Amino acid sequence: MKPDFAQIVKQFPRSRIAGIVLLTICLAWTMWLLATIQMGEFAGFRRPLLIALPIGYVLTLFFVDEFLAVRALGILCLLAAEPLLDAAFLRYETSRLFVTVFAYLLIIAGLFWVAIPYVLRDQINWSARSVFRWRCLHAIALIYGCVILKFTFTKF
């Protein structure tokens, strides 16, 4: 018998509510980044971008119905990679590579999910096809997370 969570996850790609929530989080995070980040020679673009982002948000809500949750999750993955890479920047420990590899995997996944959103649906269907596959993938993710935590407390 399949886990109930797998059935819930299968509904995620077409969930409008999840898409709106995730896209709102992405908008807030992007607005905060634009307001606080050092932009150097591109500082003149700050105000137009701060105006264009909410307009793009509203237009996206109106005109992007298909896989909005997947696209918003992809944007969130792209945003989440920045603090991870920033944390590993100029660190000399080789264990930083665990975080760096995870950040680049987030970037690759985010790019695919934004550009080709049905890929996440196919990935979910593939992983939820059997209980063994579902549990193995989650076990691998758990082990990877535990290794990162171990190095966080012992090496960093």
N, C-alpha and C positions, 0 to 999 in steps of 0.2 A: 504494500500500500504506500502511495506517495505521501510525502509530508504536505500538510495543509499550506505551509508557507510557499511551496512551489506553485500552488494554484493561485495564490495572491500575487506572486511575482509575475506570473504569466499575464495578468491583467494590467500590469504597470505600463507597458509601452503605449497603450491607447487611453490611459487615464487622463482626463482633462484636468481634474482637480490637482493631481500630482504635478502635472505640467505647469499649472498656474503657480502653485506653491514654490516649485523649484525655480521657475523663471523669475519670480519675485525675489527669491533669495539671491539669484544671480545678479539681478538689477541692483539690489542694495549693495552687494559686495563690489560690483563694478563701479558704482557711484562713489563708494567709500575709497576705492583704489584711485580713481581719477581725482578725487578731492585731496588726497594725501600724498600721492606718489611724486617723486622728483621727476619731472619730464624733460628737463634740460632745454634743448633748442625747440622742443615740441610743446612748450608751455602755452603757446598761443592757441593750440587746439583744445585746451582744457575746457573753456567755456562752451564752444560749439558741441563738444562731445557730451558735456553735462546736459545740454539742451536736447541733443539728438537721442540719447539713450532712453529717456522715458517715452519719447515719441515712437522709437523703434519697438519698445516694450508693448505699447498699446497696439501698434500695427501688427505685431507678432501674435498677440492674443486674438485679434480679429481675423487674421488671414492664414494663420498656420494651425490647422486643426489636426492634421495627420502627425502622429508620433510627437506631439509637443513635449510630453514628459521625457522622451528619449533625448530629444534635442537639448532640452534644458539640463538634463543630467550630463550630457556631453560638455555643455558650457561650464557647468559646475566642476567637472573633472579638470578642464583647462584652467579654471581659476584656482583650484586646490593644488595644482602642481607648483604654483609660484612660491607659496610659503615653504613647501618641502624642499625645493631647490635652493631657496634662500637660506634655509637652516643648514644645508649641507655645503654651502659655498665657503670656500677657503678653510675647510676642515681637513685635517691631514690623516685622520683615522680611516683605514680601509673599510671599516664598517659603514661609513657614510654612503658607500655604494649601494647598500640595500635600500636606503631612502631614495637615492638618485634614480635607481632602476625603477622603483615603484612610481616615482614622479613621471618618468618618461613613458611608462606603461599607461599611466593616467592620461598623458597628453595624446598618445596614439589612440587609445580608446575614445577619448573625447572627440578627436578629429573625425574618427569613423562614425561615431554616434550622431554628431551634428550633420555630417554630409550624407551619410547613408544610414538613416535611423532604423531601418528594418533589420539591420545587422544585429542589434541588441535583441530584438524579438527572436531571431533565429538562434542566437546564442542561448537565450533563456530556454527556448524549446529544446535545444540540443542537450543542455545540462539537466533539464528536468525530465528527460525521456526515461531515465531509470533512477531508482533510489540510490544505487551504488555510485553512479556518476555524480549525482547531486551531492552526496555526502563526501565523495573523494575531492571534488572541487572546493568544498567548504573546508575540508580538513587541510588541504594545501594552503588555503588562505589563512587559516588559523595558525598553522605552523609558521608561515612567513611573518605574520604579525607577532607571534611570540618571539621569533628570532630578532626582529627589530626591537621589541621591548627589552629583550635580554641585553642587546648591545647598547641600548639607551641607558640602562642602569649600570652597566659594567664598563663601557668604553668611552661614552661621550662625556 
